[in-house]
Amino acid sequence: MSGRYALMWSGGKDSALALRRARAAGVDVSLLLNFYDQATGRVRFHATPIALLHEQAAAIGIELRAIGTTWPEMDARLREELKRLRDEDFAGVVFGDIHLADVRAWYEERVLATGLEHVEPLWGDASTDLLAEYVATGGRAVVTCVDLARLDESWLGRIIDDVFVADIASAGIDACGENGEYHSFAFEGPVFARPVYWFAGERRIDGSFAQLDVKHSGDNQNFRADVKLSGLVDPRPTLANLASSTGLPYDAVVHHALVRYASSGAEALLSIEPRALRELIAARKAEDWKKVGAIIDWLAAGFESTNWH
């Protein structure tokens, strides 16, 4: 495909996968396009603050054009932006639809009427395969919204990873949430030159939907830098000396150090990687000291791997 293309960007995993596939097919995607709710400043359905989409665009290295609208004016504003793309010599628009024919038809009619090409890199593929591909290629996202009529609130805030792929397969819904069962915020993967750092804010109920307020964690870069520097020091000899001098078991000394650190740094840890702290606490309660040590080593390594098992 020749010429420049825009991509309709929701900030979720399907948008990220569509971008990866489009690039792999040689499509020159040079603009991300988003229409968000003007009143709330959030992406519709996903509930992601528009500021986080700008962080995604910066991490990808592509311009984001974000347009705030009310729902009644969405159609007119979309047609205006499509005409603007045509006037700017764009060749077409890429979408991340999978199998909702009515949704595709609504956009496709307007795109083609403007003289632009309508591109659907994910169309017709099985949702289970697409989700597995997203995760297998390094994509990671967090669930930001769930339809409580189809999933319970425990799914909110979950990281889309290998465990999620296995669990969602038995949930009785579309694996990608194509029918609105859940929505997500992509923060890591092959389309990003660097991860988008975030932390979980408050949870809220909006009608039949549970939503997670995702916040940008740019203020925590000093903490990350400190953790990376701490990787230059091996604390284990010190802990071993403490155990020897006090006559306490080594595991007990490690436990004490962990509790002291967690109590003073829990907020920072939660803002960086909430799952890590949850796993850490669970491992301590289970007295799985091997896993506790593995998570500590992972933290000391500067968060360069998501695998502490």
C-alpha positions as CSV (number, residue, x, y, z in Angstrom):
1,M,0.0,0.0,0.0
2,S,1.3,3.4,-0.9
3,G,0.7,6.7,0.7
4,R,0.1,7.7,4.3
5,Y,-2.6,6.2,6.5
6,A,-4.3,7.2,9.7
7,L,-5.4,4.6,12.3
8,M,-8.5,4.9,14.5
9,W,-6.9,4.6,17.9
10,S,-8.9,3.8,21.1
11,G,-5.8,3.1,23.1
12,G,-6.8,-0.6,23.7
13,K,-5.1,-3.8,22.7
14,D,-7.0,-4.2,19.4
15,S,-5.8,-0.9,18.2
16,A,-2.3,-1.8,19.1
17,L,-2.5,-5.1,17.3
18,A,-4.1,-3.5,14.3
19,L,-1.2,-1.1,14.2
20,R,1.4,-3.9,14.5
21,R,-0.2,-5.9,11.7
22,A,-0.6,-2.8,9.5
23,R,3.0,-1.9,9.8
24,A,4.0,-5.5,9.1
25,A,2.0,-5.4,5.9
26,G,3.9,-2.3,4.8
27,V,1.2,0.3,5.7
28,D,2.7,3.7,6.5
29,V,0.6,4.7,9.6
30,S,1.6,8.3,10.4
31,L,-1.4,9.5,12.4
32,L,-3.4,8.1,15.3
33,L,-7.0,9.4,15.3
34,N,-9.3,9.4,18.3
35,F,-12.8,10.8,19.1
36,Y,-13.3,11.1,22.8
37,D,-16.1,12.3,25.1
38,Q,-15.7,16.0,25.4
39,A,-17.6,16.2,28.7
40,T,-15.4,13.7,30.6
41,G,-12.1,14.0,28.7
42,R,-12.1,10.2,28.4
43,V,-12.2,7.6,25.6
44,R,-15.8,6.3,25.3
45,F,-16.3,2.9,26.7
46,H,-12.6,2.5,27.6
47,A,-12.8,5.3,30.2
48,T,-9.1,6.1,29.6
49,P,-8.2,9.8,30.1
50,I,-7.1,11.4,26.8
51,A,-3.8,12.4,28.4
52,L,-2.9,8.7,28.6
53,L,-3.4,8.4,24.8
54,H,-1.0,11.3,24.3
55,E,1.5,9.3,26.4
56,Q,0.9,6.3,24.2
57,A,1.4,8.3,21.0
58,A,4.7,9.7,22.4
59,A,5.9,6.2,23.2
60,I,4.9,4.9,19.7
61,G,6.4,7.9,17.9
62,I,3.3,8.8,15.9
63,E,1.2,12.0,16.1
64,L,-2.2,11.7,17.9
65,R,-5.1,13.8,16.7
66,A,-7.7,13.7,19.5
67,I,-11.1,15.3,18.9
68,G,-13.5,15.9,21.7
69,T,-17.1,15.5,20.8
70,T,-20.6,15.0,22.2
71,W,-22.3,11.8,21.0
72,P,-24.9,13.6,18.8
73,E,-22.2,15.4,16.9
74,M,-20.0,12.4,16.4
75,D,-21.1,11.6,12.9
76,A,-20.6,15.2,11.6
77,R,-17.2,15.5,13.3
78,L,-16.0,12.2,11.9
79,R,-17.0,13.3,8.4
80,E,-15.1,16.6,8.9
81,E,-12.0,14.8,10.0
82,L,-12.1,12.3,7.1
83,K,-12.4,15.1,4.7
84,R,-9.4,16.8,6.4
85,L,-7.4,13.6,6.0
86,R,-8.3,13.5,2.3
87,D,-7.3,17.1,1.9
88,E,-4.0,16.3,3.6
89,D,-3.4,13.5,1.0
90,F,-3.9,10.6,3.3
91,A,-4.6,7.4,1.4
92,G,-6.9,5.7,4.0
93,V,-7.8,4.8,7.5
94,V,-6.9,1.6,9.4
95,F,-9.4,0.2,11.9
96,G,-9.3,-2.6,14.6
97,D,-12.7,-4.2,14.0
98,I,-12.9,-8.0,14.3
99,H,-16.4,-9.3,13.4
100,L,-19.0,-6.7,14.2
101,A,-20.4,-6.1,10.7
102,D,-22.7,-3.2,11.7
103,V,-19.9,-1.3,13.3
104,R,-17.6,-1.8,10.4
105,A,-20.3,-0.8,7.9
106,W,-21.0,2.4,9.7
107,Y,-17.4,3.6,9.5
108,E,-16.6,2.0,6.1
109,E,-19.5,3.9,4.4
110,R,-18.2,7.2,5.6
111,V,-14.5,6.5,4.8
112,L,-15.3,5.3,1.3
113,A,-17.6,8.2,0.7
114,T,-14.7,10.5,1.4
115,G,-12.5,8.8,-1.2
116,L,-10.3,7.1,1.4
117,E,-9.4,3.4,1.6
118,H,-10.8,1.4,4.5
119,V,-8.3,-1.1,6.0
120,E,-9.2,-3.8,8.5
121,P,-6.1,-5.9,9.5
122,L,-7.9,-8.0,12.1
123,W,-11.2,-8.6,10.3
124,G,-12.5,-12.1,10.3
125,D,-9.8,-13.7,12.5
126,A,-10.8,-15.7,15.6
127,S,-10.7,-13.5,18.7
128,T,-8.9,-16.3,20.6
129,D,-6.2,-16.3,18.0
130,L,-5.9,-12.5,18.0
131,L,-5.6,-12.3,21.8
132,A,-3.0,-15.0,21.8
133,E,-1.1,-13.2,19.1
134,Y,-1.2,-9.9,21.0
135,V,0.3,-11.4,24.1
136,A,2.7,-13.8,22.4
137,T,4.3,-10.8,20.5
138,G,4.9,-9.0,23.8
139,G,1.7,-6.9,24.0
140,R,0.4,-6.0,27.4
141,A,-2.7,-4.1,28.5
142,V,-4.8,-3.5,31.5
143,V,-8.5,-4.0,31.7
144,T,-10.1,-0.6,32.3
145,C,-13.8,-1.3,31.9
146,V,-16.0,-4.4,32.3
147,D,-19.7,-4.9,31.5
148,L,-21.0,-6.3,34.8
149,A,-23.7,-8.2,33.0
150,R,-21.0,-10.4,31.3
151,L,-18.0,-10.2,33.7
152,D,-17.7,-9.6,37.4
153,E,-15.7,-6.7,38.8
154,S,-12.7,-9.0,39.6
155,W,-11.6,-8.7,36.0
156,L,-11.2,-5.0,36.3
157,G,-7.5,-4.0,36.5
158,R,-6.2,-7.4,35.4
159,I,-3.2,-7.4,33.1
160,I,-3.7,-9.0,29.7
161,D,-1.0,-11.6,29.7
162,D,-0.6,-15.4,29.3
163,V,-2.7,-16.0,32.5
164,F,-5.4,-13.7,31.3
165,V,-5.5,-15.5,27.9
166,A,-6.1,-18.8,29.7
167,D,-8.7,-17.5,32.1
168,I,-10.7,-15.5,29.6
169,A,-11.1,-18.7,27.4
170,S,-13.3,-20.2,30.1
171,A,-15.3,-17.1,30.8
172,G,-17.9,-17.7,28.2
173,I,-17.4,-14.4,26.3
174,D,-15.6,-13.2,23.2
175,A,-11.9,-13.4,24.0
176,C,-11.2,-9.9,22.8
177,G,-14.3,-8.4,24.3
178,E,-15.5,-7.5,20.8
179,N,-19.1,-7.4,22.1
180,G,-18.2,-4.8,24.7
181,E,-17.6,-7.3,27.5
182,Y,-14.4,-5.5,28.5
183,H,-12.1,-2.7,27.3
184,S,-8.4,-2.1,27.8
185,F,-5.4,0.3,27.8
186,A,-2.3,-0.9,26.0
187,F,1.0,0.0,27.7
188,E,3.7,-2.2,26.3
189,G,4.5,-4.2,23.2
190,P,6.1,-4.1,19.8
191,V,4.4,-0.9,18.7
192,F,5.9,1.0,21.6
193,A,9.5,2.2,21.6
194,R,9.2,2.3,25.4
195,P,6.5,1.2,27.9
196,V,3.8,3.7,29.0
197,Y,4.0,3.9,32.7
198,W,0.7,4.0,34.6
199,F,-0.9,3.2,37.9
200,A,-4.3,2.2,39.0
201,G,-6.5,5.0,40.4
202,E,-10.0,4.7,41.8
203,R,-12.7,2.3,40.7
204,R,-16.2,3.4,39.9
205,I,-19.5,2.0,38.8
206,D,-21.1,3.8,35.8
207,G,-24.5,2.1,35.3
208,S,-23.9,-1.5,34.4
209,F,-20.1,-0.9,33.9
210,A,-17.2,-1.0,36.3
211,Q,-14.4,1.3,35.3
212,L,-10.8,1.8,36.4
213,D,-9.2,5.2,36.5
214,V,-5.8,4.7,34.8
215,K,-3.3,7.4,35.7
216,H,0.1,8.4,34.2
217,S,3.0,7.4,36.5
218,G,5.6,9.7,35.0
219,D,6.3,11.1,38.5
220,N,7.6,7.7,39.5
221,Q,10.6,7.6,37.2
222,N,12.9,8.5,40.1
223,F,11.7,5.4,41.9
224,R,12.4,3.3,38.9
225,A,15.9,4.7,38.6
226,D,16.5,4.0,42.3
227,V,15.4,0.4,41.8
228,K,17.7,0.0,38.8
229,L,20.6,1.4,40.8
230,S,19.9,-0.9,43.7
231,G,20.5,-3.8,41.3
232,L,24.2,-3.0,41.5
233,V,24.2,-4.0,45.1
234,D,23.7,-7.6,46.3
235,P,21.9,-7.5,49.7
236,R,22.1,-11.2,50.4
237,P,25.6,-11.2,52.1
238,T,24.4,-8.5,54.5
239,L,21.2,-10.5,55.2
240,A,23.2,-13.6,55.7
241,N,25.5,-11.8,58.2
242,L,22.5,-10.5,60.1
243,A,21.0,-14.0,60.3
244,S,24.4,-15.4,61.5
245,S,24.9,-12.7,64.1
246,T,21.4,-12.9,65.6
247,G,21.0,-16.6,65.3
248,L,17.8,-16.1,63.3
249,P,16.9,-18.2,60.2
250,Y,17.9,-16.5,57.0
251,D,14.3,-16.6,55.7
252,A,13.1,-14.8,58.8
253,V,15.6,-12.0,58.3
254,V,14.6,-11.7,54.6
255,H,11.0,-11.6,55.7
256,H,11.6,-8.9,58.2
257,A,13.5,-6.8,55.5
258,L,10.7,-7.3,53.1
259,V,8.0,-6.3,55.5
260,R,10.0,-3.1,56.5
261,Y,10.4,-2.2,52.8
262,A,6.8,-3.0,51.8
263,S,5.4,-1.0,54.7
264,S,7.4,2.1,53.7
265,G,7.2,1.7,49.9
266,A,3.9,0.0,49.3
267,E,2.4,3.0,47.7
268,A,5.3,3.3,45.3
269,L,5.2,-0.3,44.5
270,L,1.5,-0.3,43.8
271,S,1.8,2.7,41.5
272,I,4.5,0.9,39.5
273,E,3.4,-2.7,39.3
274,P,0.4,-3.6,41.5
275,R,0.4,-7.2,40.5
276,A,4.0,-7.6,41.8
277,L,3.0,-6.4,45.2
278,R,0.0,-8.6,45.3
279,E,2.1,-11.6,44.3
280,L,4.7,-10.7,46.9
281,I,2.2,-10.6,49.7
282,A,0.6,-13.8,48.6
283,A,3.9,-15.6,48.4
284,R,4.9,-14.3,51.9
285,K,1.6,-15.5,53.4
286,A,2.1,-18.9,51.7
287,E,5.7,-18.9,53.0
288,D,6.9,-19.5,49.5
289,W,10.3,-18.0,50.1
290,K,11.7,-19.1,46.8
291,K,9.0,-17.0,45.0
292,V,9.5,-14.1,47.4
293,G,13.2,-14.1,46.5
294,A,12.4,-14.3,42.8
295,I,10.1,-11.3,42.9
296,I,12.7,-9.3,44.9
297,D,15.3,-10.2,42.3
298,W,12.9,-9.1,39.6
299,L,12.4,-5.8,41.3
300,A,16.2,-5.3,41.7
301,A,16.6,-6.0,38.0
302,G,14.8,-2.8,37.1
303,F,11.4,-4.3,36.0
304,E,13.0,-5.6,32.8
305,S,11.0,-8.9,32.9
306,T,7.5,-9.7,33.8
307,N,8.4,-13.3,34.6
308,W,9.1,-14.0,38.3
309,H,7.7,-17.5,38.4
